[in-house]
Amino acid sequence: MVNIYKCVFVFLLLINQISCAYFGVPKNIKQGFTYCDNGEKTNLESLINIEGYYVEAKPLLDSKVGTYYINFMFYDDGSFVYGFYDCNSEKREKGKSNIPLYFDEIISDNEGEISKSFYNSFYWGRYLISGDTIKTQYINHPVSISPDWAAWEIWYKVIDRNTIIEIYSKPIHYMSESDCKNYQEYKKKEKPNFPAKFIAVEKKPVPNCWLKQEDWFWCKNRNVK
């Protein structure tokens, strides 16, 4: 019986070591992610509205007609979240997805599963302001034992306070030669972007995302080689 307990302990220890090895942000992404957090406000609200979120309609690549939609949101502390959606699959399937209600659920849930899902999922990152351009970098947060990490840089040009448009994008994660080739082929076929439109909300969740728990994410700790 003692030996069985020892085996179980060793197995759990190995699983923990494997998890630590797999779940850490890859070095190449840390190096490519250069928009560290300095803890200061950005004053972005003087350029665009940020008390809400933006919705971008993207044209489907393999269809003459059709679009899909991406939600993203800026915070005044420089935080940025991309690709979020109402996590209630039942509501989505019925076409009743409600982002303002989803935000209320996150806020009310505090440290529950809805809140944890929002802060530990999706693509979180940072943005910088360069004239009339907002430059973002963001990273996904995989939870599988063999994660597929991805990080991107996307720039948006400001059209007016409620409208911005994507003007540039590039991957900042590692890509194999075949991946690079496929990406270049994709870019050749890519259709023009539609402007992203602002949708105001009364309340939105604070940006307490998983990235803020990473030492390398903060400018004062920045030492990625």
C-alpha positions in Angstrom: 0.0 0.0 0.0 2.9 2.4 0.8 4.4 1.7 -2.5 1.1 2.5 -4.3 1.0 5.9 -2.5 4.6 6.5 -3.5 3.8 5.7 -7.1 0.8 8.1 -7.1 2.9 10.8 -5.5 5.7 10.4 -8.1 3.1 10.4 -10.9 1.5 13.6 -9.7 4.9 15.2 -9.3 5.8 14.3 -12.9 2.4 15.7 -14.1 3.1 18.9 -12.3 6.6 19.2 -13.8 5.3 18.5 -17.3 2.5 21.1 -16.8 5.1 23.7 -15.7 7.2 22.9 -18.7 4.3 23.1 -21.2 2.3 26.0 -19.8 5.1 28.6 -19.7 5.1 31.3 -22.4 7.7 30.3 -25.0 10.9 32.3 -25.1 10.4 33.3 -28.7 7.1 34.9 -27.8 8.5 36.7 -24.8 11.2 38.1 -27.1 8.8 39.1 -29.8 6.3 40.7 -27.3 7.9 44.1 -26.8 5.0 46.2 -25.5 5.7 45.7 -21.8 3.5 47.2 -19.1 4.9 50.3 -17.4 1.9 50.8 -15.0 0.9 54.1 -16.5 -2.3 55.4 -18.1 -2.3 55.8 -21.9 -4.8 58.6 -22.3 -6.3 56.6 -25.2 -9.8 58.0 -24.4 -8.7 61.4 -25.8 -8.4 59.6 -29.2 -11.2 57.1 -29.3 -14.1 55.9 -27.1 -13.1 53.1 -24.8 -16.0 52.8 -22.4 -17.2 49.7 -24.3 -15.8 47.4 -27.0 -15.2 47.2 -30.7 -16.7 44.8 -33.2 -14.9 44.1 -36.5 -16.5 42.3 -39.4 -14.0 40.2 -41.2 -14.6 38.8 -44.7 -14.5 35.0 -45.1 -11.5 34.0 -47.1 -13.1 31.2 -49.1 -16.5 32.7 -49.7 -17.7 35.5 -52.1 -20.2 36.5 -49.5 -20.1 36.3 -45.8 -18.3 37.6 -42.7 -17.4 36.6 -39.2 -17.1 39.0 -36.2 -14.3 39.7 -33.8 -14.8 41.6 -30.5 -11.9 43.4 -28.9 -11.5 46.0 -26.1 -9.0 48.6 -25.0 -8.4 49.7 -21.4 -6.9 53.0 -20.2 -4.0 51.2 -18.5 -2.8 49.9 -21.8 -4.4 46.4 -21.6 -6.1 44.9 -24.6 -8.3 41.8 -25.1 -9.0 40.3 -28.5 -11.4 37.7 -29.7 -13.6 37.5 -26.6 -17.2 36.3 -26.8 -20.1 35.3 -24.6 -19.0 32.0 -23.1 -22.6 30.8 -22.6 -22.7 28.3 -25.5 -26.5 27.8 -25.1 -27.2 31.5 -25.6 -24.8 31.6 -28.6 -26.4 28.6 -30.3 -29.8 30.3 -29.9 -28.5 33.6 -31.3 -29.0 35.4 -28.0 -25.4 36.2 -27.2 -25.4 39.4 -25.1 -22.0 41.0 -24.4 -23.2 43.6 -21.9 -25.0 40.9 -19.9 -21.8 38.7 -20.2 -19.8 41.6 -18.7 -22.3 41.9 -15.9 -21.9 38.1 -15.2 -18.1 38.5 -15.1 -18.3 41.4 -12.7 -20.9 39.7 -10.4 -19.0 36.4 -10.6 -15.9 38.0 -9.1 -13.5 34.9 -8.7 -15.9 32.3 -10.0 -15.7 30.2 -13.2 -17.2 32.8 -15.5 -14.7 35.4 -14.3 -11.7 33.0 -14.4 -12.7 31.9 -17.9 -12.6 35.5 -19.1 -9.3 36.4 -17.5 -7.5 33.2 -18.4 -8.9 32.7 -22.0 -9.0 34.7 -25.2 -6.1 36.9 -26.4 -4.7 39.4 -23.9 -2.0 41.9 -24.5 -1.0 45.6 -24.6 -1.2 48.5 -27.0 0.8 51.6 -27.8 -0.3 54.8 -29.4 1.7 56.3 -32.3 0.0 59.3 -33.8 -3.4 58.2 -35.2 -2.4 54.5 -35.0 -3.0 52.1 -32.1 -0.4 49.3 -32.2 -1.4 46.1 -30.3 0.4 42.9 -29.3 -1.5 40.0 -27.8 -1.0 36.3 -26.8 -3.4 33.4 -26.5 -3.4 31.3 -23.3 -3.7 27.6 -24.1 -4.8 25.2 -21.4 -4.1 21.9 -23.1 -1.1 19.7 -22.0 0.4 20.3 -25.5 -0.4 24.0 -26.0 -0.4 25.7 -29.3 0.9 29.2 -28.4 0.2 32.1 -30.7 1.0 35.8 -30.5 0.2 38.6 -33.0 0.8 42.3 -33.6 -2.0 44.3 -35.2 -2.2 48.0 -35.9 -5.4 50.0 -36.1 -5.8 53.4 -37.8 -8.2 55.8 -36.1 -10.9 57.0 -38.5 -13.0 58.8 -35.8 -13.9 58.4 -32.1 -16.1 55.4 -32.8 -14.4 53.8 -35.8 -10.9 52.2 -36.4 -9.6 50.0 -39.1 -6.9 47.3 -39.1 -4.0 48.3 -41.4 -1.2 45.9 -40.5 -0.7 42.5 -38.9 2.1 40.0 -38.4 2.7 36.9 -36.2 5.2 37.2 -33.4 5.3 33.5 -32.5 7.6 30.9 -34.0 6.6 29.8 -37.4 8.1 26.9 -39.4 9.1 27.3 -43.0 5.9 25.7 -44.1 3.9 27.8 -41.8 5.5 31.0 -43.1 4.8 29.9 -46.7 1.1 29.2 -45.9 0.8 32.5 -44.1 2.2 34.4 -47.1 -0.2 32.6 -49.4 -3.0 33.5 -47.0 -2.0 37.2 -47.0 -2.1 37.2 -50.9 -5.7 36.0 -50.8 -6.8 38.1 -47.9 -9.6 40.5 -48.5 -9.7 44.2 -47.5 -10.7 44.8 -43.8 -13.9 46.4 -42.8 -13.8 49.2 -40.1 -14.4 48.2 -36.5 -17.3 49.9 -34.8 -17.5 51.0 -31.2 -20.3 49.7 -29.0 -20.8 51.5 -25.6 -21.6 49.6 -22.4 -22.5 50.8 -18.9 -19.9 48.5 -17.2 -17.0 46.4 -18.4 -14.8 44.0 -16.4 -11.5 45.3 -15.1 -8.4 44.0 -16.9 -7.1 41.5 -14.3 -5.8 39.1 -16.9 -3.3 36.3 -16.6 -0.6 38.3 -18.3 -0.3 40.6 -15.4 0.9 37.6 -13.3 3.9 37.2 -15.6 7.1 38.9 -14.4 8.4 39.4 -17.9 5.3 41.3 -18.9 6.3 44.3 -16.7 8.8 46.8 -18.0 10.6 46.9 -14.7 11.3 43.2 -14.9 12.0 43.1 -18.6 15.1 41.0 -19.2 14.2 38.6 -22.0 17.3 37.4 -24.0 
